[in-house]
């Protein structure tokens, strides 16, 4: 009986310790001409392969940033930083603008029709429109 109780307690702690991530969505300003995009298209902007849109990043180390890069760009956030470091060092690009939170991403994309960012799905409002829900 004691073994069963210990096993149940250990399993409960393991489930509680497993991080749960919010659903991440990619957004543009409500007035932007963009409607829908594939993960590959979005990754092009956030990995410096296209300058058609201006990427707005969340803070380095934030859970939403880590989740975004993992699900949309198929990279760890550190790998994305390495890509950008190489681009900046060679003079081919400048780092994406980094803002403090989802509210700041919404403000930045609402103000610039060429801006694109990512936020938690729960933060969506009328100032932005979703062009991709992270897989």
Rosetta blueprint (number, residue, H / E / L):
1 X L
2 X H
3 X H
4 X H
5 X H
6 X H
7 X H
8 X H
9 X H
10 X H
11 X H
12 X H
13 X H
14 X H
15 X H
16 X H
17 X H
18 X L
19 X L
20 X L
21 X L
22 X L
23 X L
24 X E
25 X E
26 X E
27 X E
28 X E
29 X E
30 X L
31 X L
32 X L
33 X L
34 X L
35 X L
36 X L
37 X L
38 X L
39 X H
40 X H
41 X H
42 X H
43 X H
44 X H
45 X H
46 X H
47 X L
48 X L
49 X L
50 X L
51 X L
52 X L
53 X L
54 X E
55 X E
56 X E
57 X E
58 X L
59 X L
60 X L
61 X L
62 X L
63 X H
64 X H
65 X H
66 X H
67 X H
68 X H
69 X H
70 X H
71 X H
72 X H
73 X L
74 X L
75 X L
76 X L
77 X H
78 X H
79 X H
80 X H
81 X H
82 X H
83 X H
84 X H
85 X H
86 X H
87 X H
88 X H
89 X H
90 X L
91 X L
92 X L
93 X L
94 X L
95 X L
96 X L
97 X E
98 X E
99 X L
100 X L
101 X L
102 X H
103 X H
104 X H
105 X H
106 X H
107 X H
108 X H
109 X H
110 X H
111 X H
112 X L
113 X L
114 X L
115 X E
116 X E
117 X E
118 X E
119 X E
120 X E
121 X H
122 X H
123 X H
124 X L
125 X L
126 X L
127 X L
128 X E
129 X E
130 X E
131 X E
132 X E
133 X E
134 X L
135 X L
